[in-house]
Amino acid sequence: MNRFLFYLILISMMTYMVSTTPRTLIEESANGTVPSLFLAIIAGMVVTYIIISKFSHFPGQGLPEILKSYTPKWFAMPILFIFSIVWFYVGLSTLITYTFIINRFLLPEMSIYVVVLTFVLIITYGIFMTTKSIFYMSEIIFLIVIPFILFVQIKAYFSLHLNMDYIRIAIMQVNQLPNYKSFTTATFIAMGAANLVIFNRYFKKLKKPTRKGMSLLTLFFSYILLTTYFLPMGFGGFDSLDNALYPWILTSDSIRMKFGLIERIVFIFIGAFLALSVVTITMQWHISIQLLSSVFYFKRFKWKSVNLTLPFFALCFWAFSIYRAKTVTSDALYRGVEFFDMVILPITITLLIGSLWLAKRGAASKCPDTKK
Amino acid sequence: MSRYKKMIKRSLILILLLPLLTQAGCAFKDIDKRVFVVGIGIDPSEKVRHGFKVTLKMIKPVGDVKSVPSQTYAYLTHESESVAEAIRMLETRVDKVLDLGHNRIILLNEKLLSKDIDTFMDFFTRRGDIQMITYMAVAGTTAEETISFEPETETPASIALYNFFDNTGTESPYVLTTFLFEFRRQVLSKGVNAILPIIDINEDKTAFIINNAIVLKLEEKPVKLSEVETKYFNSLLYNASGFSYKIEKEDLIMVLNIDTVKMKYKIVLDEGPPRIDMKVTKYGVIGESNKRLDISNLKKYDKTAAEEMKKKVIELLTKLQENDIDPFGFGLRYRATRLSREGLMDEWDRIYPEIEFNVTMDVNLKSTGAVE
């Protein structure tokens, strides 16, 4: 498997480690999160396998090209439009979550507009890059940031003040029935492969996932998911964590670097995850804007010889995210994300796999020679 | 076309560089406009009913530490109905921003411990900028007096109380360290009682004495541990080094220096009456003796020491049991080793007062020190 495919999947997994995912999982900790996690590992990996192998039939093509050439127009256009909104919404909720984190923990006195604007400026630069450059950016940031994150986590696992008993209490909840909310929330973070809808343009020779690649991916996913859920328990306690809005920030704040340059590790930690979140949002909005422009492209909306369609969409993104960041409460944000995970995510994945399947049939009937 | 692209790129880079201008300073407020709180003390209020008296220890920023002749601390006190309100009122008395992000110690008055802890601790965990690795302690007299006490060994720009607890300065098994996150999880969890160190001031008003601890009981009078009990507790649970022990046998008096302590325990229910099997292993050397020692007799000394120390551990465990407090978290272990079900904690509450302790003590002396 291509290493960029790994970055694509892993970065989106890691981004949600500190944002909304742990909160939802821990909220349901007494109602069967543990069995849901194991189901989510299986489901996440199966869906990843299906998506990658479906896309491997269309090397070098994004979803817009695939759908436009192999399915009727009345089917392709609404699907692409819905997908662009879905990806925009995912990016937006990531953006707002991180804006809230910055506003609460790093810069409590700074205006929320400034925070959102700083984010959006950098991301806007990112989404106009070519798909290839985004991959290179993701590789660089991934390699810089991962050592920090691993360092903090290893330090946490070996901390004297990590109480394993709390983690074991959490594991002992395994005898409950799995619940749907935890399951979809946990599955969501494995959905990085869905980003292939645009990023498949880069993969000219995408193959079906190999056994080695899939088992590595399963290993990483299990580690990330289990750490996301269990490590905060060891620091925050089992009964006492359900009212924490950002369990991972609380956890990283509980780790002390005795002889470090700064004792409070949380700043390094938030910084590292901010970098990852910028990459994730860039990817998601890049997808969104590309999908959107495949549906609506105003050929005559020009200034001199530069087409203004994309900048116009970017401007809409700005306006909407600033408006949303100002008005949304953190509760509404969480409910929104939960609703997304529970309802929109399964629909989106079904639509994606379904349309790819249709497109494959369309392709087979168009040129029967390639059918094997 | 390419010219315009270049232009757009250049202007985008310029826009990206603009936010750098906002980075000059600490979130728009410079360091000379801030005053750093380095200690918070909370007492029950004398004037306001059910209120609190909050004392802040602040450090004034100075240009050069060497040129400062004496201490540069300032103290402020305010009484109010809640902690947040008191701190808000204190802000009106300082010309600078109160920065709580560097605070590392919160002192509580002993009288507050039998009240509802949530009424005043909530403020500290709700605010994002207060460190979770803040030390928690109980004042021997009042929190106000203790926080504003400056011992003779305190030098400018170093805060004596931090050095006690952070294990980079003095390291002693008598000094128990409890972080805010530990305190929070212990107070809110079922099956464990929170334990805090007590800070006393000696009679001459020259130094701190920190060698006791206090165990909280939910809305009841807390239980104090003696020096020896604190030492044993701390070395058993946190493997505190620097543990020394005096043995007197016949006319031989010797002091052992223990540097590693390992403790494991298991709750056994199915063999006869319920009991806790605790296995303690200690490694150390002989530190002082009134006689010439024979190095071949080390095994004998091991045994004598083990017997004596075993008695002390059982005494400590029995005292905790008699007072119905559980700072070790045996209750947590009980929950952690059984599948979750209703009423698990009620079962434990019935078992704990009758449980027996079976302590196995292993002492391994490595040498007689530098001389025989």
Chai-1 contact restraints between the chains, C-beta under 6 A:
chainA,res_idxA,chainB,res_idxB,connection_type,confidence,min_distance_angstrom,max_distance_angstrom,comment,restraint_id
A,R104,B,G128,contact,1.0,0.0,6.0,A-B,restraint_1
A,F105,B,G128,contact,1.0,0.0,6.0,A-B,restraint_2
A,L107,B,A27,contact,1.0,0.0,6.0,A-B,restraint_3
A,E109,B,A27,contact,1.0,0.0,6.0,A-B,restraint_4
A,M110,B,A27,contact,1.0,0.0,6.0,A-B,restraint_5
A,T118,B,P19,contact,1.0,0.0,6.0,A-B,restraint_6
A,Y125,B,L12,contact,1.0,0.0,6.0,A-B,restraint_7
A,D165,B,L332,contact,1.0,0.0,6.0,A-B,restraint_8
A,D165,B,R333,contact,1.0,0.0,6.0,A-B,restraint_9
A,D165,B,A336,contact,1.0,0.0,6.0,A-B,restraint_10
A,R168,B,A336,contact,1.0,0.0,6.0,A-B,restraint_11
A,I169,B,R335,contact,1.0,0.0,6.0,A-B,restraint_12
A,I169,B,A336,contact,1.0,0.0,6.0,A-B,restraint_13
A,M172,B,L339,contact,1.0,0.0,6.0,A-B,restraint_14
A,M172,B,S340,contact,1.0,0.0,6.0,A-B,restraint_15
A,Q173,B,S340,contact,1.0,0.0,6.0,A-B,restraint_16
A,N175,B,L339,contact,1.0,0.0,6.0,A-B,restraint_17
A,F235,B,F181,contact,1.0,0.0,6.0,A-B,restraint_18
A,G236,B,R185,contact,1.0,0.0,6.0,A-B,restraint_19
A,G237,B,R185,contact,1.0,0.0,6.0,A-B,restraint_20
A,G237,B,S189,contact,1.0,0.0,6.0,A-B,restraint_21
A,D239,B,L188,contact,1.0,0.0,6.0,A-B,restraint_22
A,D239,B,S189,contact,1.0,0.0,6.0,A-B,restraint_23
A,D239,B,K190,contact,1.0,0.0,6.0,A-B,restraint_24
A,S240,B,R185,contact,1.0,0.0,6.0,A-B,restraint_25
A,S240,B,L188,contact,1.0,0.0,6.0,A-B,restraint_26
A,S240,B,S189,contact,1.0,0.0,6.0,A-B,restraint_27
A,D253,B,M132,contact,1.0,0.0,6.0,A-B,restraint_28
A,S254,B,M132,contact,1.0,0.0,6.0,A-B,restraint_29
A,S254,B,F181,contact,1.0,0.0,6.0,A-B,restraint_30
A,R256,B,I133,contact,1.0,0.0,6.0,A-B,restraint_31
A,R264,B,Q131,contact,1.0,0.0,6.0,A-B,restraint_32
A,S305,B,M1,contact,1.0,0.0,6.0,A-B,restraint_33
A,V306,B,Y4,contact,1.0,0.0,6.0,A-B,restraint_34
